[in-house]
């Protein structure tokens, strides 16, 4: 049967999690609280950095951008998932689904490069401290903070534009917690080989290169820390990058595991859980890590709260 004679799909249904055994309302409330805490926590970090003069440094400037990316990621994916949980599925237009995928992929690429920029900042602060202020000036900070956003929301257009021209006629059920390429590919009756090739071609520079860069910078950082003679000095120096290292581990750990798990059979549920960790709990994890482990953030929070 030719594509012309096939029934064209105009609306998609996002399933989210099925078979919740009547706990839909409870799980919805849990995710609603997570959503509110995540957005509030990241907004609080942005406000603290903005109004606290002792936080006006490159490290916290980049942290603000990381918090903004977490807010975009959470507000892009979690509301649709909550609606799907509450109503046993969410109806979405094809345009709405592709738009969600555009912002999701854009933010993931943005965070990859933001984390790499933050590791470079820690490298300069620890390995070349005497030149840190002159190198990491306002111009470089601005460029390094805007570059990840530009790369994230322009490079993914290479794949999004051909996806927007897909014809969908292989059903309208997306058995996932948000829209992404794999379920859209399964529903498409168009030739997806070009997008698959582009995804493979650009995955290395957009995901692996920032990760490799972070590894290299932290190797230099650890070698520099080992040269510090006193234990107290080593601990104090390591504490300045420990929060970032935990965030990197959570982000790339869930990202790598997610794309190593096939979306078939019982692995589909596991894929959803890993996707949930990556898109829901990682944005929640970031402000908690920086607020609990970072003394400067805690001091600014106490000053604002009057304690």
N, C-alpha and C positions, 0 to 999 in steps of 0.2 A: 504494500500500500504506500503510495507516495505521501509526502508531507502535506501536500495540498488537500488531500482527502481526509487527513487525520483531524481529530477534534483538538482545537487549540485551547490551551489552558490560559485563563486570564486571572485566576485567583489561586493562591497557594495556602495550605493549611500547615502551620507549624505545630507539631505535636508536643514538643517538650518532653516531659516525663509522663509515661502512661502507667496505668495500673497502680495508682497510689492508694487504693483500698479505703477510700473515704477520708483520707488525710489531706485532701486538697487545700482546705481552708487553713489548716495548721501550717502546712508547708508554705503556703502563700504568705502567711503572717511572718514566718521565719525569714523568708527572702525579702519581704518588705522591710523588716528591721535591719537586715544586712545592707539593703540598698540605702536606707536612711543614714546608717552609721558610716558607710563608705563615703557617701557624698559629703556628709557633715565633716568627717575626719579630714578629707582631702581639702575641703574649703577652709577648714580651720588652719591647716598647715600653710595654705596660701596667704591667709590673713595674718598669721603670726609672722611670717617672713616679711610681709609687706609693711607691717607697723613696728616691728622690733628692729632697732638700729643695729644691734649686735648680730643679727642674722643677715645683714646685708653683705653677703659674700657670695662668690661664684657657686660654691657647693649648694647653698640654699636657694640660689637663683635657679639652678638646674632642678632642684627638688620641687620647686613650684611648678615647673613644666611637667615633671613626672606626675604630680598630683592632678594637673589639668588633664593629662592624657588618661589617667585612671578614671576621672569623672566622666569623660567622653565614652570610654569603654563600658563603664557600668550603665550609664543612661542609655546607651545604644542597644545593649543586649538584655539587661535584666527586666525592664518593664514588659517586653514582649513575652519573655519566659514566664513571668508572674501571671500574665493574662492567660497564657496557654495552660498553666497549672489550675487556675481558677475555673476556666471554662472548658477544660479537656481539649484544648487546641486553640490556636489563634489564627484567624483568617488575615491574610496579607495579600496586597497586590504584588504583582511581579516587580513593579517599580520599587515598592516599599522594601521587598526582600533584597533586591540588588543594592538598594541604598544602604540597608543595614550591613550587607557584606562589604560595601565600599568603605564605610566608616570603621568596621571591625578590622579589615585588613590594613587600612591606613594607620590606625592606632597601633596595631601590633608592630608594623614596620617602624613607626615613630618611636615606640618604646625601646626597640632594639638599638636604635642609634642614640637615643637619650641616655640609656644605660652605658653605652660605649663612651659618650661624651663625659658622663660623670666619672667613669673609671679613669679617663685621661686627666680630669681635674684632680683626682686623688693622686695620680702618678706624679703630676707636677708639684703638688703640695708636699708630698713625702720625699720624692727623689731629687727634686731641684727646688727646695724651699726658698733659697735666696733669690731666685729669679721668678718665683711664682707670681708675685704681684705685677711685675712688668710684663710677663707673658700673658697671663690671664686677665687682661684689661677689659674694660667695658665693651669695646668693639668686638673682641674675640668672643666674649661671653654671649653677646647678642647674636653673632653669626652662628656659634655652636648650638645655641638654643633654638634658633629658627630653622636651621638646616634639617634636623630630624623631621620637623613638621612638613617642610617642603618636599622632602624625599618620600615621606609616608603617604602624602595625599596627591602626589603627582605620579610616582612610579607605579602605584597600583592601578592607575588609569589604563596602563598598558593591557591589563587583563580585564578590567571592568568594562571597557568600551566594547570589546567583542562579546562579552557575556550579555550585555544589554541588548544585543542583536539576536540572542538565542530564541528559538521557537520551542515552546514547551508543550509536549503532547503525550508524555509518558506518565500521566498521573499528576496529581497536585498535592501529594502528601510529602512533607519534609519531616522525616523522623529524626529530628535533632533539636537542640535547645536554642539555636539561632541559625540564620542563613549564612552559609558559606559555600565554597565552590563545589565540594564533593556531592552534596545532595542536589544542587542545581544541575550539575553535570548528569546525574542519573535521570532527572526529569526531562532533560533536553533531547529533542529529536534532531538537533542541528549537529554539525560536525564540530566536535570540541577539541580536536587534535591541536589546533593552533594555540588555544589557551593553555592546554596541557604542556605544550612545548615552551611557551612563554613563562609559565609557572616554574618549570624545571630550570630554565635558563637564568631567571632572575633570583631564584631562591638562594643561590650561593652568595652573591654580593649583598643581598638584603638581609639575610639571617645569619649565615655562617661567618661572614667577614666581621660583623660587629662582635659576635661571640668570641671569635679568635682574637680580635683586638683586645677585648676585656681580659682574656686569659694571659696574653703577653704582658699587658700592663700590670696585672697582679703578680705575675712572676717577678717582675722588677721590683714591685712594692715589697713583696715578701723577702726578697734578697736584701733590700735596703733595711727592712725592719730587723733582720737577723744580725746586721752589722752594728746595731745599737747596743752599747755595752751593758746598760742596766735593764733589769727585768721590768721595772716601773716605766722606763722610757719606751720599751717595746710594747707594753700593754697600752700605754697612752696613745702611741702612734697608731697601733692597730685599731683602737676604738674609733678613730676618725673615719675608718673605711669599713668597719664591720657591718654597719647597717646596710650600706650599699651592697656589700657582698651577699648578705642574706636575701635582699630583694632580687639580685641577679640570679641567685640559686633557685629561688621560687619561680621566677619568670621563665628562665630557660629550662628549668627542670620539667615543669608542666608542659611547656611548649614542645620539647623534644619527645617526651613520653606520648603526648597527644598524637603526633604525626607518625609515631612508630606503631600505633595500634590500628589495625584494620577496622573499617566500619561495617563489619559483617557479623552475623550470628550473635553470640553472647558478648563479643567484643564491642558491639554497638553501645551497650549500656555502659561499659567501662570507658568508651570514648566520650560519652556524654558526661560522665562523672569527671574525667580529666578536663574536659572543656569547661565544666562548671568551676573547677578549681582555678583554671587559668583566667576565666573571664569574670568570676564573681568574687572568689576568695583572695586572689592576688591583689586586686585593687583595695580590698579591705586590709590585707596583710601589710601593705606598704606604709600607710600612716601609723598603724599600730607599732611597727618596728621602729620608725623614726621618732615616735613620741615616747616610747618606752625605753629605748636604748640611747637616745641622743640627749645629752645633758643640756645643750643649748636650747633645744625645743622645749624641754621640761621647764627650764628657767623662764623662758618667754611665756609659757602657758601659766605658770604660777603668777607672774607679774600681771598678766591680763585678768586672771581670776581673783587677784587681790590676796593670795595666800603667800 
